[in-house]
């Protein structure tokens, strides 16, 4: 397997901190505070269990804690903003009192992002790439927070209904370039943007495999790349394993992505993938 160049980027966080991407692969640990997420829905919906899980993820070595209060599994319907806020704000506040860990808020709603940043979150992770809420770009611009823009075909409710592309990678690159242009035109610093090709969001298993194998193609965007393949359905289609049996498949996919230039991976089981990332990074650096 060829190893692709991985540029080093510095992303500004609040409180005079900087997040360096590229010298080593960063791990984003998933904390879904939802009753219905595809893999861990309901496990951390209770406040005490969510806090315990956040503490566990931090102790396992996550670099970023990704907190979400809305399921975006295929076929899911939107969650009201007030419900999302009730789920995420107490957790963000509690984690921030205990730790300086960078926190990303996984939301497509401007109100949720804004209040999460006020509560102590650092990064906006918007799966809609600023398309679902016209006010989101203003929150990103005004706050100066790092912004993750993800590709998705359609919406979570419709994205897996016969996704078709003429050229999947070229079309995703064009989408992300357009979304970055829109963000920059509205006051977001390009240097604060991270891109995510959106594994599983409007893609067939074949699309997902091609994106991961050829992830280096996205380096043309000149932005850090987030790969979020953890426990996704295409792995189950390949192996026949249920969600919790897909860690090995996830690690192999992520290792391919790391060799192809991924700067960050988003995972459920941080302890398992910390070891995989350590080996993958060592292979990148081997002489």
SULSULVEN-V238311 format. One record per residue. N is the residue number from 0. SS is DSSP state (helix for helix, strand for strand, loop for the rest). OMEGA is omega in degrees with one decimal (none if undefined). D_CENTER is the distance of its C-alpha to the mean C-alpha in Angstrom with 2 decimals. Layout:
N:SS:OMEGA:D_CENTER / N:SS:OMEGA:D_CENTER
This chain:
0:loop:178.2:24.87 / 1:loop:177.3:24.75 / 2:loop:-177.3:22.56 / 3:loop:177.0:21.15 / 4:loop:175.9:21.28 / 5:loop:179.8:18.31 / 6:loop:178.1:18.95 / 7:loop:-179.3:18.48 / 8:strand:173.6:17.00 / 9:strand:-179.5:17.49 / 10:strand:-179.5:15.35 / 11:strand:171.4:17.41 / 12:strand:174.8:16.53 / 13:loop:177.1:19.09 / 14:loop:174.7:22.15 / 15:loop:177.7:22.90 / 16:strand:179.0:20.12 / 17:strand:176.6:18.40 / 18:strand:179.8:15.24 / 19:strand:-178.5:16.27 / 20:strand:174.2:14.09 / 21:loop:178.3:15.92 / 22:loop:169.7:18.76 / 23:loop:-180.0:16.92 / 24:loop:177.8:13.54 / 25:strand:179.4:11.39 / 26:strand:173.9:9.86 / 27:strand:-178.9:7.17 / 28:strand:-173.9:9.12 / 29:strand:171.5:8.52 / 30:strand:179.6:11.34 / 31:strand:179.0:12.10 / 32:loop:-174.4:15.30 / 33:loop:175.9:16.42 / 34:loop:-167.2:19.42 / 35:loop:175.0:18.07 / 36:loop:-167.1:14.55 / 37:loop:-173.9:15.11 / 38:loop:-174.0:15.09 / 39:loop:179.8:15.80 / 40:loop:177.9:17.03 / 41:loop:-176.7:19.88 / 42:loop:-175.0:19.60 / 43:loop:-179.3:18.46 / 44:loop:177.0:19.68 / 45:loop:-175.3:22.63 / 46:helix:-176.2:22.44 / 47:helix:179.3:24.04 / 48:helix:178.0:21.94 / 49:helix:178.3:18.69 / 50:helix:178.5:20.12 / 51:helix:179.6:21.32 / 52:helix:176.7:17.99 / 53:helix:178.8:16.36 / 54:helix:179.0:19.38 / 55:helix:179.7:19.06 / 56:helix:179.1:15.48 / 57:helix:-179.6:16.74 / 58:helix:179.5:19.91 / 59:loop:174.2:18.23 / 60:loop:176.1:16.77 / 61:loop:178.9:13.13 / 62:loop:179.8:12.49 / 63:strand:176.7:10.01 / 64:strand:-177.3:10.14 / 65:strand:-174.2:7.47 / 66:strand:179.8:10.18 / 67:strand:-179.8:10.48 / 68:loop:179.7:13.92 / 69:loop:176.6:13.74 / 70:loop:175.6:13.40 / 71:loop:177.2:12.03 / 72:loop:177.6:13.66 / 73:loop:178.9:16.06 / 74:loop:-176.2:19.04 / 75:loop:177.5:17.82 / 76:loop:-179.6:19.47 / 77:loop:174.7:18.29 / 78:loop:178.2:18.75 / 79:loop:-177.1:21.13 / 80:helix:-177.5:19.91 / 81:helix:177.3:22.46 / 82:helix:178.5:21.25 / 83:helix:179.8:17.63 / 84:helix:178.6:19.13 / 85:helix:-178.4:21.42 / 86:helix:-168.0:18.69 / 87:helix:-172.5:16.35 / 88:helix:179.5:18.86 / 89:helix:-178.7:21.10 / 90:helix:179.9:18.40 / 91:helix:-179.8:17.00 / 92:helix:-178.0:20.66 / 93:helix:178.9:21.66 / 94:helix:-177.7:19.02 / 95:helix:176.9:19.82 / 96:helix:-174.9:23.48 / 97:helix:-169.1:23.01 / 98:loop:175.5:20.51 / 99:loop:-179.8:19.34 / 100:loop:173.5:15.91 / 101:strand:-179.4:13.28 / 102:strand:172.3:11.60 / 103:strand:176.8:8.73 / 104:strand:-177.9:9.74 / 105:strand:-177.0:7.73 / 106:loop:173.3:10.60 / 107:loop:-177.4:12.42 / 108:loop:-177.9:15.63 / 109:helix:-178.9:17.23 / 110:helix:-180.0:19.33 / 111:helix:179.1:16.63 / 112:helix:-177.1:14.69 / 113:helix:-177.6:18.13 / 114:helix:176.0:19.39 / 115:helix:176.4:16.36 / 116:helix:176.9:16.79 / 117:helix:-177.9:20.46 / 118:helix:177.8:19.91 / 119:loop:175.7:18.21 / 120:loop:-174.8:14.49 / 121:loop:-168.8:13.66 / 122:strand:173.7:10.50 / 123:strand:177.8:9.73 / 124:strand:-172.0:6.39 / 125:strand:-179.2:8.49 / 126:loop:-178.8:8.07 / 127:loop:-176.7:11.73 / 128:loop:174.5:11.82 / 129:loop:-176.2:14.61 / 130:loop:-171.9:16.61 / 131:loop:-178.6:16.98 / 132:loop:-176.5:18.36 / 133:loop:-180.0:20.64 / 134:loop:-175.3:20.59 / 135:helix:-178.2:16.92 / 136:helix:177.7:17.80 / 137:helix:177.0:20.60 / 138:helix:-179.9:18.55 / 139:helix:-178.7:16.30 / 140:helix:-176.5:19.56 / 141:helix:-176.1:21.62 / 142:helix:-173.4:19.35 / 143:loop:-177.4:18.37 / 144:loop:171.2:14.97 / 145:strand:-173.7:12.25 / 146:strand:175.9:10.44 / 147:strand:179.0:7.24 / 148:strand:-176.1:8.87 / 149:strand:174.1:7.95 / 150:loop:173.0:11.00 / 151:loop:176.4:12.48 / 152:loop:-177.7:16.18 / 153:loop:180.0:17.76 / 154:loop:177.8:16.41 / 155:loop:-178.3:15.11 / 156:loop:-173.0:18.86 / 157:loop:-165.4:19.96 / 158:loop:-177.1:17.28 / 159:loop:177.1:18.69 / 160:loop:176.4:22.26 / 161:loop:177.2:23.49 / 162:loop:-176.1:20.83 / 163:loop:175.7:22.92 / 164:loop:169.1:22.51 / 165:loop:177.7:25.28 / 166:loop:-167.4:23.07 / 167:helix:-176.4:19.46 / 168:helix:179.1:18.21 / 169:helix:-178.9:20.56 / 170:helix:177.1:19.59 / 171:helix:177.8:15.84 / 172:helix:-179.9:16.84 / 173:helix:178.0:19.31 / 174:helix:-177.4:16.96 / 175:helix:176.4:14.50 / 176:helix:178.3:17.67 / 177:helix:-179.7:19.14 / 178:helix:175.7:16.29 / 179:helix:177.7:16.32 / 180:helix:177.4:20.07 / 181:helix:-179.6:20.01 / 182:helix:-178.0:17.93 / 183:helix:177.7:20.31 / 184:helix:-178.1:23.33 / 185:loop:169.1:22.45 / 186:loop:177.2:22.22 / 187:loop:176.3:18.72 / 188:loop:177.9:19.11 / 189:helix:-179.2:17.77 / 190:helix:-179.6:17.44 / 191:helix:-174.5:14.78 / 192:strand:172.8:12.38 / 193:strand:-178.3:9.38 / 194:strand:-178.9:8.92 / 195:strand:-178.3:6.81 / 196:loop:171.4:9.67 / 197:loop:177.5:8.43 / 198:loop:176.5:9.88 / 199:loop:-179.2:12.00 / 200:loop:-177.4:11.91 / 201:loop:180.0:15.51 / 202:loop:170.8:16.25 / 203:loop:174.3:18.95 / 204:helix:179.7:18.76 / 205:helix:176.5:20.57 / 206:helix:-177.5:18.14 / 207:helix:-179.3:15.20 / 208:helix:179.9:17.54 / 209:helix:179.6:18.70 / 210:helix:-178.2:15.33 / 211:helix:-179.5:14.56 / 212:helix:-175.0:18.19 / 213:loop:-175.8:18.44 / 214:helix:180.0:15.17 / 215:helix:178.4:17.55 / 216:helix:-177.3:18.54 / 217:helix:176.8:15.59 / 218:helix:178.3:17.11 / 219:helix:178.3:19.52 / 220:helix:179.2:17.14 / 221:loop:175.7:17.70 / 222:loop:176.2:14.28 / 223:strand:-176.3:11.80 / 224:strand:173.5:9.62 / 225:strand:175.9:6.14 / 226:strand:-176.5:6.94 / 227:loop:-177.6:5.61 / 228:loop:-167.7:9.24 / 229:loop:173.4:10.03 / 230:loop:-173.1:13.24 / 231:loop:-171.8:12.90 / 232:helix:-179.0:16.24 / 233:helix:176.2:17.12 / 234:helix:176.0:17.48 / 235:helix:178.1:19.79 / 236:helix:179.9:21.66 / 237:helix:-169.7:22.37 / 238:helix:-174.3:23.33 / 239:loop:-177.1:24.44 / 240:loop:173.7:22.58 / 241:loop:-173.2:21.21 / 242:helix:-174.8:17.67 / 243:helix:176.4:18.73 / 244:helix:-173.9:20.58 / 245:loop:-177.5:17.77 / 246:helix:-179.8:16.78 / 247:helix:177.4:19.12 / 248:helix:177.2:17.96 / 249:helix:-177.9:14.31 / 250:helix:178.8:15.71 / 251:helix:178.0:17.81 / 252:helix:-179.7:15.19 / 253:helix:178.9:13.01 / 254:helix:173.7:16.34 / 255:helix:-179.1:17.18 / 256:helix:178.8:13.98 / 257:helix:176.9:14.75 / 258:helix:-179.8:18.29 / 259:loop:171.6:17.29 / 260:loop:177.8:15.54 / 261:loop:178.0:11.87 / 262:loop:-177.0:11.36 / 263:strand:170.2:8.39 / 264:strand:-179.4:7.43 / 265:strand:-171.2:5.42 / 266:strand:175.6:8.68 / 267:loop:-174.5:11.18 / 268:loop:-174.1:14.18 / 269:helix:-177.9:13.81 / 270:helix:179.8:17.55 / 271:helix:-173.2:17.73 / 272:helix:173.3:15.04 / 273:helix:179.0:16.39 / 274:helix:179.8:19.51 / 275:helix:179.7:18.03 / 276:helix:179.2:16.19 / 277:helix:179.7:19.52 / 278:helix:-179.4:21.44 / 279:helix:177.7:19.24 / 280:helix:178.0:19.42 / 281:helix:177.4:23.13 / 282:helix:176.6:23.65 / 283:helix:-173.6:22.13 / 284:helix:-176.1:24.66 / 285:loop:179.7:27.58 / 286:loop:none:30.71
